[in-house]
Amino acid sequence: MLNRNPRIAALKAGYLFPEIARRRREFAASHPEDAARPETRIISLGVGNTTEPILPVINEGLVDGARRLARAETYTGYSDEGLAELREGISKTFYGGAFSAGEIFISDGAKCDIGRLQLLFGAGTRAAVQDPSYPVYVDGSVLIGAAGASVSDEGYAGISYLPCTAENAYFPDLDPLPPNALLYFCSPNNPTGAAADKAQLGLLVQTALKKGALIIYDAAYAEYIRDGALPKTIFEIPGAEECAVEVNSFSKPAGFTGVRLGWTVVPKALKYAGGESVNADWHRVTGTIFNGASNIAQSGGLAALTPGGLREIRELCDFYLGNARLIRGALEKLGIVCVGGDNSPYIWARFPGRDSWDVFAEILEKCRVVTTPGSGFGPSGRSFIRFSAFGHRADVEEAAGRLAKLG
């Protein structure tokens, strides 16, 4: 029989969010009386999963896409790198038309494309991440065989962790960035909610160019930015087209977590050390292992880019930002120091000197609220809790009220 893949064996036991779900189930099983009492039912402010219905203009686009597949004259099959109209619309809407359709690739979500990018650059590539960071950057790097990646008490040896802390305003010192590395960078950040400004991203781009690094820039929460001075894309920074790939998604701004639709921008100006085209290789890799996003989902994406669809995206993001203000306000009344929730749907709350899993357990016990322990995002998250603003308003109001029990 085949041996187990040693890279899977190298992963730490349990992906973060299934582990949270397991602990929630165990808690519920040990408190069966809670199920019959509304005031003790468990409310989740943990996983970043949208909860509100897709709004009418965008939903009609999805419905129309399904109808088209039922008629011979409008039926479509594989769309490979994506519908040209959608790719052109994304370029015009989010990048001021700076990219051709051949530089924008439609996908089934940012997370999936991050995995395919890891396959593109392959085993032995150095990896660096913001610390804390979205777990797939690290776990996916281990699965693909990133240079030297192995388990240690402080994360994974061989992966460079760049701490983002209150002391550095959640923007890392870039001096330790290894040369010729993949650097995963997310802004607005998941989990901290911090958003990098133009000066910070300018430093990021200049450092990457100097060190021969390539930035995988995750802009999945860009539509939550309300501060007009903050960049919504790495490509607002001169030189980024020579050192960065950007992934983005309709999941969080349009409520497409269950629909699955995203995109990746791979500029034609981006070259390997030997001068070969990264864009051409990405086209080859995706053409080999991916047959394109759902045509129904892409119809919804087209509707999202209309004036009415863009209004709905802003409306939905504003709703979740309203939830975030409620959560952050409740925490700050208790004297808990927070970041995020203003340009992001996440609030990063600090509990100095405490283990985040212990805080997770306390909040679940006292408030019947599920959160996300910061240590699941990296060593620098050990004394933090991430609160997600994705939830129904009544549930968020109830949860915010219960948080007073932590005082």
C-alpha positions as CSV (number, residue, x, y, z in Angstrom):
1,M,0.0,0.0,0.0
2,L,1.1,3.6,-0.6
3,N,2.9,5.5,2.2
4,R,1.2,8.6,3.6
5,N,2.3,11.9,2.1
6,P,4.9,13.2,4.6
7,R,3.9,16.8,4.0
8,I,0.4,16.1,5.3
9,A,2.0,14.3,8.3
10,A,4.1,17.5,8.9
11,L,0.9,19.6,9.3
12,K,-0.1,20.5,12.9
13,A,-3.0,18.4,14.0
14,G,-6.3,20.0,13.0
15,Y,-7.1,23.0,10.8
16,L,-8.1,25.9,13.0
17,F,-11.8,26.2,12.2
18,P,-12.7,22.5,12.4
19,E,-11.0,22.5,15.8
20,I,-13.2,25.4,16.9
21,A,-16.3,23.5,15.6
22,R,-15.2,20.4,17.6
23,R,-14.8,22.3,20.8
24,R,-18.2,24.0,20.3
25,R,-19.9,20.6,19.8
26,E,-18.2,19.2,23.0
27,F,-19.3,22.3,25.0
28,A,-22.9,22.0,23.7
29,A,-23.0,18.3,24.5
30,S,-21.9,19.0,28.1
31,H,-24.5,21.7,28.5
32,P,-27.7,20.0,27.0
33,E,-30.0,22.3,29.1
34,D,-28.8,25.3,27.1
35,A,-30.6,24.2,24.0
36,A,-34.0,25.0,25.5
37,R,-33.1,28.4,26.8
38,P,-32.8,31.3,24.4
39,E,-30.6,33.3,26.7
40,T,-27.9,30.6,26.7
41,R,-28.0,29.4,23.1
42,I,-24.6,29.6,21.5
43,I,-23.9,32.5,19.1
44,S,-21.0,32.5,16.8
45,L,-18.7,35.4,16.3
46,G,-16.0,33.1,15.1
47,V,-15.7,31.9,11.5
48,G,-15.7,34.6,8.8
49,N,-18.7,33.2,7.0
50,T,-21.3,35.6,5.6
51,T,-24.9,35.2,6.9
52,E,-27.1,37.7,5.0
53,P,-29.1,37.0,1.9
54,I,-27.6,37.9,-1.5
55,L,-29.3,41.2,-2.5
56,P,-31.8,41.4,-5.4
57,V,-29.7,42.8,-8.3
58,I,-26.9,40.4,-7.8
59,N,-29.2,37.5,-7.0
60,E,-31.1,38.1,-10.3
61,G,-27.8,37.8,-12.1
62,L,-27.4,34.4,-10.6
63,V,-30.9,33.4,-11.5
64,D,-30.5,34.7,-15.1
65,G,-27.3,32.7,-15.4
66,A,-29.1,29.5,-14.4
67,R,-31.9,30.3,-16.9
68,R,-29.4,30.7,-19.7
69,L,-28.1,27.2,-19.2
70,A,-31.6,25.9,-19.9
71,R,-31.8,27.4,-23.4
72,A,-29.8,26.0,-26.3
73,E,-29.1,29.4,-27.8
74,T,-27.5,30.7,-24.5
75,Y,-26.0,27.5,-23.1
76,T,-22.3,27.7,-22.3
77,G,-19.8,25.1,-21.2
78,Y,-16.3,25.5,-19.8
79,S,-15.1,29.0,-19.4
80,D,-11.5,28.3,-18.5
81,E,-9.8,31.5,-17.4
82,G,-13.2,33.2,-17.1
83,L,-15.8,35.1,-19.2
84,A,-14.0,37.9,-21.1
85,E,-16.8,40.4,-20.2
86,L,-16.3,39.7,-16.5
87,R,-12.5,40.0,-16.7
88,E,-12.8,43.3,-18.5
89,G,-15.4,44.5,-16.0
90,I,-13.2,43.6,-13.0
91,S,-10.3,45.5,-14.6
92,K,-12.5,48.6,-15.2
93,T,-14.2,48.5,-11.9
94,F,-11.4,47.8,-9.5
95,Y,-8.2,48.7,-11.4
96,G,-9.2,51.6,-13.5
97,G,-8.8,49.5,-16.7
98,A,-5.0,49.1,-16.0
99,F,-5.0,45.4,-16.9
100,S,-6.0,43.5,-20.0
101,A,-8.4,40.5,-19.8
102,G,-5.4,38.3,-20.3
103,E,-4.0,39.5,-16.9
104,I,-7.1,38.7,-14.9
105,F,-8.1,35.1,-14.2
106,I,-11.5,34.2,-12.8
107,S,-11.5,31.5,-10.1
108,D,-13.7,29.7,-7.6
109,G,-12.4,31.9,-4.8
110,A,-9.3,33.5,-3.4
111,K,-8.5,30.5,-1.1
112,C,-8.5,28.1,-4.0
113,D,-6.3,30.4,-6.1
114,I,-3.8,30.7,-3.2
115,G,-3.5,26.9,-3.3
116,R,-2.9,27.0,-7.0
117,L,-0.3,29.7,-6.7
118,Q,1.5,27.6,-4.2
119,L,1.5,24.8,-6.8
120,L,2.8,27.3,-9.4
121,F,5.9,28.3,-7.4
122,G,6.4,24.8,-6.1
123,A,8.4,22.9,-3.6
124,G,11.6,24.5,-2.2
125,T,10.3,28.0,-2.5
126,R,11.0,30.2,0.6
127,A,7.8,31.5,2.2
128,A,7.2,34.5,4.5
129,V,4.0,35.5,6.2
130,Q,2.6,38.3,8.3
131,D,2.3,37.0,11.8
132,P,-0.6,36.5,12.6
133,S,-2.0,35.5,9.2
134,Y,-4.7,33.5,7.6
135,P,-3.8,29.8,8.2
136,V,-3.9,28.7,4.5
137,Y,-0.8,30.7,3.7
138,V,1.3,28.6,6.1
139,D,-0.5,25.2,5.9
140,G,-0.6,25.4,2.1
141,S,3.1,26.2,2.0
142,V,3.8,23.1,4.1
143,L,1.7,20.9,1.9
144,I,3.5,22.1,-1.2
145,G,6.9,21.6,0.4
146,A,8.1,25.1,1.1
147,A,11.8,25.3,1.8
148,G,12.6,23.8,5.1
149,A,9.0,23.8,6.4
150,S,8.6,21.6,9.5
151,V,6.7,21.7,12.7
152,S,8.1,23.6,15.7
153,D,6.7,25.0,19.0
154,E,6.7,28.5,17.5
155,G,5.0,27.6,14.2
156,Y,6.8,26.0,11.3
157,A,10.5,26.0,11.0
158,G,11.6,27.2,7.5
159,I,8.8,29.7,7.2
160,S,9.6,33.3,8.0
161,Y,7.1,34.9,10.4
162,L,7.1,38.7,10.3
163,P,5.4,39.8,13.5
164,C,2.6,42.4,13.3
165,T,2.0,43.7,16.8
166,A,0.5,46.7,18.5
167,E,4.1,48.0,18.9
168,N,4.6,48.2,15.1
169,A,1.0,49.3,14.3
170,Y,0.4,45.8,12.8
171,F,2.8,46.4,9.9
172,P,5.9,44.1,10.0
173,D,9.6,44.9,10.1
174,L,10.6,43.7,6.6
175,D,14.3,43.4,7.2
176,P,14.1,39.7,8.0
177,L,12.3,39.0,4.7
178,P,14.4,36.3,3.0
179,P,15.6,37.0,-0.6
180,N,13.7,35.4,-3.4
181,A,10.8,34.5,-1.2
182,L,7.0,34.4,-1.6
183,L,5.6,36.9,0.8
184,Y,1.9,36.5,1.7
185,F,0.4,39.9,2.6
186,C,-3.3,40.6,3.4
187,S,-4.8,44.1,3.7
188,P,-7.3,44.7,5.3
189,N,-5.7,42.0,7.3
190,N,-7.3,38.7,8.4
191,P,-7.2,38.4,11.4
192,T,-6.1,41.7,12.8
193,G,-8.4,44.0,10.8
194,A,-5.5,46.4,10.3
195,A,-5.3,48.1,6.8
196,A,-1.9,49.2,5.4
197,D,-1.5,52.8,4.2
198,K,0.2,53.9,1.0
199,A,3.5,54.6,2.7
200,Q,3.6,51.1,4.2
201,L,2.6,49.4,0.9
202,G,5.3,51.5,-0.8
203,L,7.9,50.1,1.5
204,L,6.5,46.6,0.9
205,V,6.9,46.9,-2.8
206,Q,10.3,48.5,-2.7
207,T,11.6,45.8,-0.3
208,A,10.2,43.1,-2.5
209,L,11.9,44.6,-5.6
210,K,15.2,45.0,-3.7
211,K,15.1,41.4,-2.4
212,G,13.7,39.7,-5.5
213,A,10.6,38.6,-3.5
214,L,7.2,38.1,-4.9
215,I,4.1,39.4,-3.0
216,I,0.9,37.3,-3.0
217,Y,-1.4,40.1,-2.0
218,D,-4.8,39.1,-0.6
219,A,-7.3,41.9,-1.1
220,A,-10.4,39.9,-0.2
221,Y,-11.6,42.6,2.3
222,A,-10.8,45.6,0.2
223,E,-14.4,46.6,-0.3
224,Y,-14.7,47.1,3.5
225,I,-12.2,50.0,3.4
226,R,-14.0,53.3,4.3
227,D,-11.0,55.5,4.7
228,G,-10.4,57.0,1.3
229,A,-6.7,57.4,2.0
230,L,-6.1,53.7,2.2
231,P,-5.3,51.7,-0.9
232,K,-7.7,49.0,-2.0
233,T,-5.2,47.3,-4.2
234,I,-1.4,46.7,-4.2
235,F,-1.4,48.0,-7.8
236,E,-2.0,51.6,-6.5
237,I,1.7,51.4,-5.7
238,P,4.2,52.1,-8.5
239,G,6.3,49.1,-9.3
240,A,3.8,46.5,-7.8
241,E,3.2,45.1,-11.3
242,E,6.8,43.9,-11.3
243,C,6.7,42.1,-8.0
244,A,3.1,41.2,-7.0
245,V,0.1,39.0,-7.8
246,E,-3.2,40.0,-6.3
247,V,-6.0,37.6,-5.3
248,N,-9.5,38.9,-4.6
249,S,-13.0,37.5,-4.2
250,F,-16.8,38.2,-4.3
251,S,-17.2,36.1,-1.2
252,K,-17.2,38.7,1.6
253,P,-18.4,41.8,-0.2
254,A,-21.2,40.2,-2.3
255,G,-22.1,37.3,0.1
256,F,-20.7,34.7,-2.3
257,T,-19.1,32.4,0.3
258,G,-21.4,29.6,-0.9
259,V,-21.4,30.7,-4.5
260,R,-17.6,30.7,-5.0
261,L,-16.2,33.3,-7.3
262,G,-13.0,35.2,-7.2
263,W,-10.1,36.4,-9.4
264,T,-6.3,36.7,-9.5
265,V,-4.4,39.5,-11.3
266,V,-1.1,38.3,-12.8
267,P,0.5,41.2,-14.6
268,K,2.4,40.5,-17.8
269,A,5.2,42.6,-16.5
270,L,5.9,40.1,-13.7
271,K,8.9,37.9,-14.6
272,Y,11.0,35.2,-13.0
273,A,14.7,35.7,-12.3
274,G,15.5,34.3,-15.7
275,G,13.0,36.6,-17.5
276,E,10.3,34.0,-18.1
277,S,6.6,35.1,-17.9
278,V,4.8,34.3,-14.6
279,N,1.5,35.1,-16.4
280,A,2.2,32.5,-19.1
281,D,3.0,29.8,-16.4
282,W,-0.1,30.7,-14.4
283,H,-2.2,30.3,-17.6
284,R,-0.6,26.9,-18.1
285,V,-1.1,25.7,-14.5
286,T,-4.7,26.8,-14.3
287,G,-5.5,25.4,-17.7
288,T,-4.1,22.1,-16.6
289,I,-5.9,21.6,-13.2
290,F,-8.9,24.0,-13.4
291,N,-11.8,24.2,-15.9
292,G,-13.1,27.6,-14.8
293,A,-15.6,29.0,-12.3
294,S,-19.3,28.2,-12.5
295,N,-20.9,30.1,-15.3
296,I,-23.9,30.8,-13.0
297,A,-21.5,32.4,-10.5
298,Q,-19.9,34.5,-13.2
299,S,-23.4,35.8,-14.2
300,G,-23.8,36.9,-10.6
301,G,-20.3,38.5,-10.8
302,L,-21.4,40.5,-13.8
303,A,-24.5,41.7,-12.0
304,A,-22.3,42.7,-9.0
305,L,-20.3,45.0,-11.3
306,T,-23.4,47.0,-12.5
307,P,-24.2,50.2,-10.7
308,G,-27.0,48.5,-8.8
309,G,-24.8,45.6,-7.9
310,L,-22.0,47.9,-6.6
311,R,-24.6,49.7,-4.4
312,E,-25.6,46.3,-3.0
313,I,-22.0,45.4,-2.3
314,R,-21.5,48.7,-0.3
315,E,-24.8,48.1,1.5
316,L,-23.8,44.6,2.5
317,C,-20.4,45.7,3.7
318,D,-21.9,48.6,5.6
319,F,-24.2,46.2,7.4
320,Y,-21.3,44.0,8.6
321,L,-19.3,47.0,9.5
322,G,-22.2,48.1,11.7
323,N,-22.0,44.7,13.4
324,A,-18.3,45.3,13.9
325,R,-18.9,48.6,15.6
326,L,-21.3,47.0,18.1
327,I,-18.8,44.3,19.0
328,R,-15.9,46.6,19.3
329,G,-17.9,49.1,21.3
330,A,-18.9,46.3,23.8
331,L,-15.3,45.2,24.2
332,E,-13.9,48.7,24.6
333,K,-16.5,49.4,27.4
334,L,-14.7,46.7,29.3
335,G,-11.3,48.3,28.7
336,I,-10.3,45.7,26.2
337,V,-7.9,47.1,23.6
338,C,-9.0,46.4,20.0
339,V,-7.9,47.1,16.5
340,G,-10.0,46.5,13.3
341,G,-13.8,46.8,12.8
342,D,-13.5,50.2,11.0
343,N,-12.1,49.2,7.6
344,S,-12.6,45.5,8.2
345,P,-15.2,43.0,9.4
346,Y,-12.8,41.6,12.1
347,I,-11.9,42.9,15.5
348,W,-8.6,41.9,17.1
349,A,-8.9,42.0,20.9
350,R,-5.9,41.9,23.2
351,F,-5.9,39.9,26.5
352,P,-2.3,40.5,27.8
353,G,-0.5,37.6,29.3
354,R,-3.3,35.1,28.6
355,D,-3.4,32.1,26.3
356,S,-6.0,32.7,23.6
357,W,-7.5,29.2,23.9
358,D,-8.1,29.9,27.6
359,V,-9.8,33.2,26.7
360,F,-11.8,31.3,24.0
361,A,-13.1,28.9,26.7
362,E,-13.9,31.7,29.1
363,I,-16.0,33.6,26.6
364,L,-17.8,30.4,25.6
365,E,-18.5,29.5,29.2
366,K,-19.6,32.9,30.5
367,C,-21.2,34.4,27.4
368,R,-22.1,31.4,25.2
369,V,-20.3,33.2,22.4
370,V,-17.9,31.4,20.0
371,T,-14.8,33.4,18.9
372,T,-11.5,32.5,17.2
373,P,-8.3,32.1,19.3
374,G,-5.5,34.3,18.0
375,S,-2.8,31.6,18.4
376,G,-4.5,29.7,15.5
377,F,-3.2,32.5,13.2
378,G,0.4,32.3,14.3
379,P,2.7,32.9,17.3
380,S,2.0,36.6,17.6
381,G,-1.7,35.9,18.1
382,R,-1.2,34.0,21.4
383,S,-2.8,36.6,23.6
384,F,-5.5,37.8,21.2
385,I,-9.0,36.8,20.2
386,R,-10.5,37.5,16.8
387,F,-14.2,38.5,16.7
388,S,-16.0,38.2,13.4
389,A,-18.8,40.7,12.4
390,F,-20.5,38.2,10.1
391,G,-23.8,37.5,11.7
392,H,-27.5,38.5,11.9
393,R,-28.0,41.8,13.6
394,A,-30.1,40.5,16.4
395,D,-27.5,37.8,17.2
396,V,-24.7,40.3,17.2
397,E,-26.7,42.7,19.5
398,E,-27.4,39.8,21.8
399,A,-23.8,38.7,21.8
400,A,-22.5,42.2,22.4
401,G,-24.7,42.5,25.4
402,R,-23.5,39.1,26.8
403,L,-19.9,40.2,26.5
404,A,-20.5,42.5,29.5
405,K,-20.2,39.3,31.6
406,L,-16.4,39.4,31.0
407,G,-16.1,42.5,33.1
